[in-house]
Amino acid sequence: MRPMRRSSFLISRLNWVSFFSTFWVAVCFLIPSNQVWSAAQTLLISDSSSIRTATFTDQDPRIVLGSTMQYLIDDSGQLGIEDVVGTAADKQFKDISIEIPTFGLTDVPYWFRLALKYEGSQQEIIKELEIANALLESIDLYEIDLSGQVRQVQGGLARPLTAPDIVSRHFVSRLHLKPNETKWIYIKVGGNSVMNLPTYLWSLDARRYKTETQMVVFGMYYGLMTVMFLYNLFLFISTRFKSYLFYLFYIAFISMTMFANDGLMKEYIINDSPWLHTRLMWLLICITAVAAIFFIREFLATRLRHPKMDKILLLTMGLMIFGALLTIASNSLLSNYVVNIGVFFVCGSLLTSGIVSVSSGYHEAKFFLLAWMFILLGGVVLISMFIGLLPVKSYTMFATHIGSALEVLLLSFVVADRINAIVSEKLVIEKVAKTELENSHRYLDASHRLKDDFLACISEEFIVPITGVIKRLSLLDTNQLDQEQNSFVNTITRSARSMMFLVNNLIGFTEKTNSVQRIVAPFGLRQQLEYIRLRYWAKCQSKGLGFQYNIDENIPERLIGDASRLQLVIYNLLDNAIKFTDHGLVTMSVGRRLTGGNQHTVDLDFNITDTGIGIPEEQQTSIFEPFFVIDANTCRTHAGLGIGLALCKKTAAVMNAEISLSSKEGVGTQSNFSVSFELESNTFFDPIAETEIPNRKADAQIKDTEVGVIEESFKGRRILIAEDNLINQTVLKKIVEKLGCVAFVANDGNEAVQLLKTETVDLIFMDCQMPNKNGYDATQEIRKNELDDIRLPIVAVTANAMEGDRKKCLEAGMDDYLKKPIKLGEIKEALGKFL
């Protein structure tokens, strides 16, 4: 290439021949594009013009035209082609010394000029002039030939895609030159954009090959970005971490930004929208920056680790959002400057965040900092190419693509590594938690065992003595007592039973609901209720209260269910009713609900009503909570553990029943217990009952008759009583002997095993908690010594009140389980079952 000058010439009026020939050439050449030949004017190129010329031959596939071009700044924006071709403007053009002219952000038009001369041997050569900047808003190319004709080609981002000669992502115009022919090119570039003009002169094959190569590179780049997007989308779906969602947005928008920057957005997606074309790139830059800041804040946890740095990031994000809004409102030089300043602050703040995080020992920040350096390095390389510090090569032209691809790749690996770290950390935490949980379970098991041992101790230390007292008193029922003695016995019996009631409530309250099993057995409902009526009628009489009892006639006598728990609920409800009633009466009514359901079940409603102090409405929802008291005065006035209603609620859950309460303060309270029982197939009324009634002589006559009836059935049966407590030995021995049996006593498990070697017995009542050898071990040894065809009935007799104790007894080899205090009816039932 070398600069050339030529003498001036004048374009004269065309004759008709030259006019028509030129016209048809123009028509054939300009059909596919918006090109204009200006033949109505003459343009004078002075022989003293300083325009520079680029020469080329047939062997030049590509020529970089930047260093041959000259430029003129059109500050007024009013210069036309006639103005810049004239002699007056010739001296205003300045030379360009770099391959790619770059002038930064501007909103004034720039004029560029150069001359092209073909020094080849072909009859005619076709070249393509390309301006490889897809973001220039308006481009007007003027081609002046030797005859002075002017051909105009328009293009640019703000113009339709079909404006230039060739549909392309860049501005491309075809030039036809003959040997030694010179053409003068004037280019006007306008709009609000970075004035960067990479201009090349291509042979057709060279540009086609370059285009195909670039498309391959684009395919690899955008394919990689798509794969990374899908990969991170999978990670986000798997983990649901918020930082990965922001990273997905960052990948998507940086890909769209590069897509627009490469001119592919206009070429393939948005073909003709000048308003959007001039704003889209700046908007995508803003959105990408905001997504990057969101990602970094979550990824580096700046809000927690570095609050001051987090505030800087938020301010930078605000600046980018402001730039985006300003761009939407008006695409001006101001909005472009705001966006560029924002990008500068984004780069600086993100780098600073990475450095601060690395300095604070955050391991993953090192990879983030390295990834961010890749894209910044790509931008620096591209800018260095534009200003001539680096040559125009493939690696420099695609520096930002390479940098962003490496950044996304590295950050994706960092994200995956973070997931692995989180998973590993989670596994460690789970392992530690599992170990702690196992330790907690062992501790809880030990606590439960301690509780069971404690309750067993309570059973032994409290229930056994009380049982002895009650049984001793029951034996007194058969003797003739005077009135004063009878009063003493009644007082002692009521006190002992009250103590037994409190201890049983405490034990029942400590049992787990899910570990408690219902004891389903036949029982006489009216018999149970009669005993309850007599007991609480006496309590009401002693307190000066009335007591009413009503039961529907259609309620059957014999039912199947858990009679002991039914009794416990009614006991507690009546006990509360009497406790909190100072005057008036207490009413217990039993009714049958006709539900039309299963004919083999009966639904019963137990209603206990009192005229007591009542419960405030706001406290009624909490009344079934453990240890709940209305106020401190109530607690002092009406003694109790505060667990009665809580135990009722718990027992109702075990029985699949419902319990409810309604009350009005100062009027009274009504409690309702609804429960279902199965009907016994062959019902009969059993008049035998162990009850406490005011007329103790009648009670004694019942028990005498009762014993007399059973004596003949059990007479002569040999019963072994294994019991270490002297009181319980005496009571149980007396009851067994009264039933006509022969009783043997062993003080512990060893004595029981040794006695069986010398004596033959028909049944053993075995206490579970004994010294030397307990009842469980003694039972297992007895079972080992038995013959295969002979099994000695062993009935556990224990004060251990936990539900698991029954299962433990059966697993040890015992045949049945009786819980202290033992009633006469239970002993007779056990003897009748096994003898």
CORGI-V885153 format. One record per residue. PSI is psi in whole degrees, 0 to 359 (NA if undefined). Layout:
BEGIN
[[PSI] [PSI]]
END
This chain:
BEGIN
[[140] [145] [143] [155] [158] [161] [159] [155] [161] [130] [112] [172] [136] [140] [171] [324] [309] [328] [307] [322] [318] [322] [312] [326] [317] [318] [313] [326] [334] [3] [316] [1] [169] [83] [149] [125] [126] [102] [3] [3] [161] [138] [131] [119] [115] [145] [347] [10] [140] [16] [140] [146] [137] [120] [150] [160] [187] [339] [11] [96] [330] [135] [128] [119] [353] [315] [350] [345] [160] [155] [155] [131] [122] [82] [327] [336] [13] [357] [137] [183] [326] [327] [318] [341] [336] [167] [329] [327] [351] [317] [347] [345] [139] [147] [151] [131] [354] [160] [326] [104] [129] [128] [6] [192] [136] [156] [13] [151] [149] [139] [134] [147] [152] [164] [143] [130] [130] [122] [55] [189] [353] [151] [322] [138] [142] [125] [157] [122] [121] [133] [104] [55] [108] [355] [1] [127] [316] [134] [127] [116] [130] [122] [120] [124] [187] [330] [358] [2] [146] [125] [125] [133] [129] [151] [191] [169] [326] [6] [161] [153] [334] [5] [312] [177] [318] [134] [113] [163] [339] [165] [126] [132] [137] [140] [137] [121] [147] [166] [135] [16] [144] [137] [143] [130] [124] [132] [125] [125] [127] [176] [176] [96] [177] [120] [90] [123] [75] [106] [132] [152] [117] [149] [159] [314] [320] [318] [323] [317] [318] [318] [316] [319] [317] [322] [324] [315] [316] [319] [317] [317] [306] [333] [317] [316] [323] [317] [317] [324] [312] [321] [313] [332] [318] [318] [320] [316] [325] [323] [331] [28] [134] [324] [326] [330] [316] [325] [324] [315] [320] [314] [316] [315] [329] [328] [317] [324] [314] [325] [317] [321] [327] [356] [4] [334] [316] [324] [324] [339] [298] [100] [320] [82] [81] [320] [316] [321] [318] [347] [337] [315] [315] [321] [317] [324] [316] [313] [320] [317] [318] [316] [320] [318] [317] [315] [315] [320] [321] [318] [315] [357] [47] [332] [326] [319] [319] [79] [322] [316] [326] [322] [321] [318] [320] [320] [318] [320] [319] [322] [319] [322] [319] [317] [322] [316] [321] [322] [319] [318] [317] [118] [92] [174] [326] [312] [322] [320] [319] [316] [317] [318] [319] [319] [320] [314] [325] [312] [315] [316] [323] [319] [316] [319] [317] [316] [316] [318] [320] [317] [334] [3] [15] [109] [315] [342] [335] [315] [322] [315] [318] [317] [317] [329] [329] [311] [326] [321] [322] [318] [320] [318] [317] [316] [320] [326] [319] [323] [5] [6] [332] [150] [160] [98] [170] [318] [333] [323] [325] [27] [316] [326] [315] [316] [314] [323] [316] [321] [311] [319] [310] [317] [325] [319] [323] [317] [315] [319] [324] [321] [316] [320] [319] [318] [316] [316] [322] [319] [319] [316] [317] [322] [314] [317] [321] [317] [314] [322] [318] [319] [320] [320] [317] [320] [318] [319] [317] [321] [318] [319] [320] [319] [317] [317] [321] [316] [324] [321] [318] [316] [313] [314] [336] [308] [317] [311] [320] [321] [317] [319] [313] [318] [322] [318] [323] [329] [333] [341] [334] [351] [160] [120] [148] [179] [318] [316] [319] [323] [318] [316] [317] [317] [315] [318] [316] [318] [317] [318] [326] [317] [316] [322] [316] [317] [317] [322] [317] [317] [317] [325] [326] [347] [146] [137] [318] [348] [354] [134] [142] [143] [103] [118] [157] [146] [161] [114] [309] [324] [315] [315] [326] [319] [317] [319] [313] [321] [313] [343] [320] [320] [315] [320] [318] [338] [359] [25] [155] [153] [124] [142] [126] [136] [133] [146] [338] [11] [123] [161] [310] [123] [167] [124] [196] [90] [324] [321] [326] [315] [321] [316] [313] [322] [309] [320] [316] [321] [317] [317] [316] [321] [319] [17] [121] [338] [157] [222] [164] [135] [133] [123] [143] [124] [161] [131] [126] [100] [347] [22] [228] [129] [346] [5] [158] [134] [123] [145] [123] [117] [126] [120] [140] [169] [43] [205] [341] [176] [132] [145] [321] [347] [358] [332] [341] [3] [335] [5] [148] [140] [24] [133] [148] [314] [172] [325] [320] [321] [321] [326] [318] [100] [154] [169] [342] [22] [2] [308] [326] [321] [324] [316] [318] [317] [322] [322] [321] [324] [3] [39] [176] [140] [137] [167] [138] [140] [155] [125] [129] [352] [313] [184] [143] [124] [140] [131] [114] [126] [154] [142] [156] [150] [137] [139] [312] [95] [148] [159] [123] [107] [348] [125] [143] [97] [158] [112] [158] [323] [88] [338] [317] [320] [320] [322] [321] [314] [325] [315] [319] [314] [320] [326] [322] [336] [317] [327] [325] [2] [128] [355] [139] [119] [129] [127] [110] [101] [130] [340] [124] [321] [313] [323] [312] [313] [311] [322] [317] [315] [314] [318] [324] [332] [1] [8] [165] [125] [136] [146] [133] [136] [343] [184] [324] [315] [322] [317] [317] [322] [325] [341] [338] [339] [150] [127] [159] [338] [149] [130] [110] [117] [145] [323] [100] [154] [168] [295] [122] [177] [329] [311] [321] [319] [316] [322] [321] [318] [325] [326] [354] [153] [158] [325] [4] [125] [118] [124] [129] [121] [123] [133] [106] [155] [356] [119] [359] [149] [327] [342] [325] [314] [320] [321] [316] [322] [332] [346] [4] [157] [337] [175] [123] [130] [131] [146] [139] [134] [157] [320] [324] [322] [316] [321] [320] [318] [319] [332] [323] [347] [NA]]
END
